[in-house]
Amino acid sequence: MAMRRVLLGGAFALASVLGAIPAHAQPVPTPPGQITVEVETVNGSGCPQGTASVAAAEDNTAFTVTYSDYLAQAGGGSNPIDSRKNCQLGLKVHVPQGFTYAIARADYRGFAYLQRGASALQRASYYFQGSSQTTRSTHGFAGPLVDNWQASDETDYASLVWAPCGEERTLNVNTELRVSAGTSNPQAVSFMTMDSTDGSVSTKYHLEWKECPAG
């Protein structure tokens, strides 16, 4: 699967989209009605209970996951378990009858404070319950770095993976942050967050739509 990655200054671009589209499918406008997204399960050290929420856009073009306590750090006496944080979300996306959807783009942002010699990475994967098609991305950061990062990733329409028509399959969204002190001063802390200046990060998942076959 071909992916396009873009790196702009201090902003980091990440790509992620899911799978394959039947030859007969055509892009369609957003469906009528309103989609809803529910968090079925939430697990992981990066999203303790009550620190992750989800909301669907009113125009049915996207949904947003918001984190408020997602930080990995190393060095300066940090607990070794703090160097890796992850979050596993099981999302139930309710769509109007006769339509199905695919994740067309994922947008992330956060802040990185890495000492010289330290490094960090961000990983993500997406898949529908019961599907063998999983998209995985890994993105590395090297110190010194003190900057906001933003990642936007997309793939061609022909490579999207669609939710099965007529079924409600859980969309599993997994993310991970890791920080390594490396050769940096062991007394200095390095960290990476999925958050923003207001204390939360909005991770936006952009949707494409198609109509399901009749019958």
C-alpha positions in Angstrom: 0.0 0.0 0.0 1.5 3.3 -1.1 1.6 6.0 1.5 2.6 9.7 1.3 4.5 11.3 4.1 5.2 15.0 4.4 7.6 16.7 6.9 7.2 20.4 7.3 9.7 22.2 9.5 8.9 21.4 13.2 5.6 19.8 12.2 5.7 16.0 11.6 3.4 14.4 9.1 2.0 10.9 9.5 0.0 8.9 7.1 -2.7 6.3 7.7 -5.6 4.9 5.8 -7.3 1.6 5.6 -7.6 -0.8 2.7 -9.2 -1.8 -0.6 -12.4 -0.6 -2.4 -14.6 -2.7 -4.7 -14.3 -1.7 -8.4 -18.0 -0.7 -8.6 -17.8 1.8 -5.7 -17.9 5.5 -6.4 -17.3 8.4 -4.0 -20.6 9.9 -2.8 -21.5 13.0 -0.8 -21.9 12.7 3.0 -25.1 10.8 3.8 -28.2 12.3 5.3 -28.9 12.0 9.0 -26.2 12.1 11.7 -23.5 9.6 12.5 -22.7 8.8 16.1 -19.5 7.4 17.6 -19.3 5.6 20.9 -16.3 4.4 22.9 -16.9 0.8 23.6 -13.6 0.0 25.2 -10.6 2.0 26.3 -7.4 0.5 27.5 -3.8 1.7 28.0 -1.5 3.8 30.1 -1.9 6.7 27.7 -5.6 7.0 28.2 -6.6 6.3 31.8 -10.3 6.1 32.6 -12.0 9.3 31.8 -9.2 10.9 29.8 -10.3 10.0 26.3 -13.5 11.1 24.6 -14.9 11.0 21.1 -17.3 13.3 19.1 -18.6 13.2 15.5 -18.6 16.3 13.3 -22.1 17.6 12.5 -21.4 17.4 8.8 -20.5 13.7 8.9 -17.1 14.2 7.5 -15.0 13.2 10.5 -14.9 12.3 14.2 -12.5 13.5 16.8 -10.8 11.7 19.7 -9.6 13.9 22.5 -6.9 12.9 25.0 -6.0 14.8 28.2 -3.3 12.6 29.9 -1.1 11.1 27.1 2.6 11.7 27.9 5.7 9.5 27.7 9.1 10.5 29.3 12.6 9.3 30.0 15.6 10.6 31.9 15.9 12.7 35.0 14.8 9.9 37.4 11.7 9.0 35.4 10.1 5.6 36.1 11.1 3.2 33.4 7.4 2.4 32.7 6.8 6.0 31.8 9.0 5.8 28.7 6.2 3.9 26.8 2.5 4.9 26.8 -0.2 3.5 24.6 -4.0 3.7 24.1 -6.3 1.1 22.5 -9.8 2.4 21.7 -12.7 0.3 20.4 -15.1 2.6 18.6 -18.6 1.9 17.5 -19.5 4.1 14.5 -23.3 4.2 13.8 -23.9 5.2 10.2 -27.1 6.0 8.2 -28.7 2.9 6.7 -27.5 2.1 3.1 -24.0 3.7 3.6 -20.6 2.6 4.7 -17.4 4.5 5.5 -13.6 4.3 5.5 -10.9 6.3 7.3 -9.4 8.6 4.7 -7.0 10.6 6.9 -5.8 10.8 10.5 -4.6 14.1 12.0 -2.5 14.2 15.2 -0.7 16.9 17.1 1.3 17.2 20.3 4.5 18.6 21.8 8.0 17.1 21.9 10.8 18.1 24.3 13.8 16.0 23.5 17.3 16.6 24.8 20.3 16.2 22.4 20.9 12.5 22.1 17.3 11.5 23.1 14.7 10.1 20.6 11.0 9.3 20.4 8.6 7.5 18.2 4.9 7.5 17.6 3.0 4.4 16.3 -0.5 3.9 15.1 -2.6 1.1 13.7 -6.2 0.9 12.5 -8.4 -2.1 11.7 -12.0 -3.2 11.7 -13.1 -6.0 14.0 -12.7 -9.4 12.2 -10.6 -7.9 9.4 -7.1 -9.1 8.6 -6.3 -5.7 6.9 -4.3 -3.5 9.4 -2.5 -0.2 8.6 0.5 0.5 10.8 2.7 3.6 10.8 5.9 4.4 12.8 7.4 7.9 13.0 10.6 8.8 14.6 11.8 12.0 16.3 15.4 13.0 17.2 16.7 15.5 19.8 17.4 18.2 20.2 13.7 19.1 19.6 11.5 21.5 21.4 8.4 22.1 19.3 4.8 21.3 18.6 4.3 18.5 16.1 1.4 17.8 13.8 0.8 14.8 11.7 -1.6 14.4 8.8 -1.7 11.2 6.8 -3.7 10.1 3.8 -3.7 7.6 1.0 -5.4 7.3 -2.4 -9.1 6.7 -2.5 -8.6 3.3 -4.3 -6.6 2.0 -1.3 -9.3 2.7 1.4 -10.6 -0.2 3.6 -14.4 0.0 4.0 -16.5 -1.1 6.9 -18.7 -4.1 5.9 -22.1 -3.0 4.6 -25.1 -3.9 6.8 -22.9 -4.7 9.8 -21.6 -2.8 12.8 -18.0 -3.7 13.2 -15.9 -2.2 16.0 -13.2 0.2 14.7 -10.0 -0.5 16.7 -7.6 2.5 16.9 -4.3 1.9 18.6 -1.6 4.5 19.3 1.7 4.5 21.1 4.3 7.0 22.3 7.9 6.0 23.3 10.8 8.1 24.5 14.4 7.0 24.9 17.0 9.0 26.9 19.7 7.6 24.6 23.0 9.4 25.0 21.4 12.5 26.5 22.3 13.8 30.0 20.8 11.2 32.3 19.7 14.0 34.7 17.7 15.7 32.1 14.1 14.8 31.2 12.9 14.3 27.7 9.2 13.8 26.9 6.6 13.7 24.2 2.9 14.3 24.5 -0.3 13.9 22.5 -1.7 17.2 23.8 -1.9 20.9 23.0 -1.5 24.3 24.7 -5.1 23.9 26.1 -4.2 20.6 27.7 -5.9 18.3 25.2 -5.3 16.9 21.7 -7.8 16.4 19.1 -7.0 13.5 16.9 -9.3 13.8 13.9 -10.3 10.9 11.6 -11.6 12.0 8.3 -14.2 9.8 6.6 -15.1 8.8 3.0 -18.5 7.4 2.2 -20.1 5.1 -0.4 -23.5 3.6 -0.8 -24.0 -0.1 -0.1 -25.4 -2.3 -2.9 -29.2 -2.6 -2.9 -30.6 -5.7 -1.2 
